[in-house]
Amino acid sequence: MNEVLFFIAGPLAVIAALGVVVLRNPFYAVLSLVAHLLSLAALFLLLYAPFVAVVQVMVYVGAVMVLYVFVNAYVGGATDATGGPAPTLRWLSYAIGIGVLATVVVATLGSSLKAIDSDGAKIGADFGSPGQIGELLLTRFLLPFEAASFLLLVAAVGAVVLARRRRGVLPGEDRMIAALDLLAPTGTGSMREGVGAVNPVPGALSAHITPSTGAGSPPASGTRGDIDGEDD
Amino acid sequence: MSLTPAPIAEVGFYEPWWMQIVKTLVIFGIGFSLVPLALLYERKLLGRFQNRPGPNRVGPFGTLQPMADIFKLVTKEQFKPRGSIGWLFILSPLLAMVAALATFALVPFSGRPQDIFGTPVGLYGLDSSIGLLIFFAFSSIGAYGVLLGGWSSGSKYSFLGAMRGAAQLISYEVSQGLALLGIVMTAGTLSLSGIVEHQSGMWFILPQVVGAFIFFVATLAEINRTPFDLLEADSELVAGYMTEYGGGRFALYYVAEYVHLVMAGAMFATLFLGGWQLPFGIDPPGWIDPIVVLAKTALIVTLIVWIRASLPKVRYDQLMSFGWKVLLPLATLNALVTAVILVVTDK
């Protein structure tokens, strides 16, 4: 049973990982990564790590990759926007790839190949249980754990800073986006906008509509009167 | 190559291998046959809520209506839009249905092994020490059914529905998980039958009423029910991610939806309503246990249908701000308060 699972999940993981790099369409590359992560989860099950396997599916397949698919479906196209890498970059990437492969192969041959005919490491009864992993994370690996969470926090804050709009939305508008704009977003089709109480252009909160408002505002009532009235 | 007996995911099996295969088939069969029942129940109930009889033509009291529906869908032509991506278009509904049905194996229907043909059988598909996490893993795989189905249809309505779906499912999954942290900390286990056993004194709905509320609301969003049915949003997006689907493939999405409905009830009954336990120390014989679970499930399903009959849809921005600005902080606070209380009252 274990062997069957391994020889399904192992090659699938390798093929899917190759697909991530080889496939031209970014959407399929992402799907390939999903398949890779799922096969990795199956391999984790074989390694007596059910918790890691399930968390792998929950976090990577269920949350991270859904975001990748989301972004790719929205902005990704089938075309290669960069027009392919520069020749030097291409050779450099080959060199680095081969170097990494050699390192992994040497490390594997040098260390873990000895264990191939043994029974494997001795493991306790509750090996890989949530309790044991939690205990290890909060005692022996506390520092790396905290460092990783801090890194994630920095990345999240950085993303927010990068994504924030510094200036107003309309051309020529030079206004910081206030926190209030985000708490009560405009341009969402609310009743207040429907009756014309607010300008539905995002970022221009509570700018009252007057016939002379700039681009983006709906035609004011005065204009409509001109259309069905007599021509001048 | 002689490893110690390999328990994948530390599963409490009582049965020989043939019984596990039988159990698999039975769970699959029960899961599948609950779909027409739930379908009929919802349509009948919605009819009564709207002061009309509901389906009453096919069979006695309209009881064969779901069979007629399913027969119609299955015998229809399987068409595929020209702009669709073939294999993804076919795979997605299957993915949605399999992920939905697989969660059914996690519901524990009884605490003690029942004697069936002289073999003790545990009335669940899988009693893992991390059952709750497996439930979330399957529900996140189910999200791909929606996402890929909408994307591969090659239609803007499907696409918009799928994108809404991705955002909604991710947002509410966080609150759904955090809401359960309270009961996981109290019970001290992630095993579903362990959680039920811990409720023998008091059901978790009483001490964890906030968690129950958050979980219920987030589940409504996760299983795409009113007032959070923005993935379909028939008033705006035709039918959302399943606009381009028809016939048998549409039926698969439909099956997934009703399995989700039943599963939402079963999970809530298991986590907050004490599963197979009865209140006031009543201890019925073992064969009553599954009936108790199903009765509690039906109660929650009724509540969900009631909500569908009563509430309008929320707007998309309301959905997002409610999820991130109300439910998530509330769920975090609930987990925090529970943790503090647990530490303070620690024996």
Interface residues (C-beta under 8 A of the other chain):
Chain A: M1 N2 F27 L31 V34 L45 L46 Y48 P50 F51 A53 V54 V55 V57 M58 V61 G62 A63 V66 L67 V69 F70 A73 Y74 D119 G120 S129 P130 P185 T188 G189
Chain B: S2 L3 A6 I8 A9 E10 S128 S129 I130 L133 I134 F136 A137 S139 S140 I141 A143 Y144 L147 L148 W151 F159 A162 M163 A166 A167 L169 I170 E173 L190 R315 D317
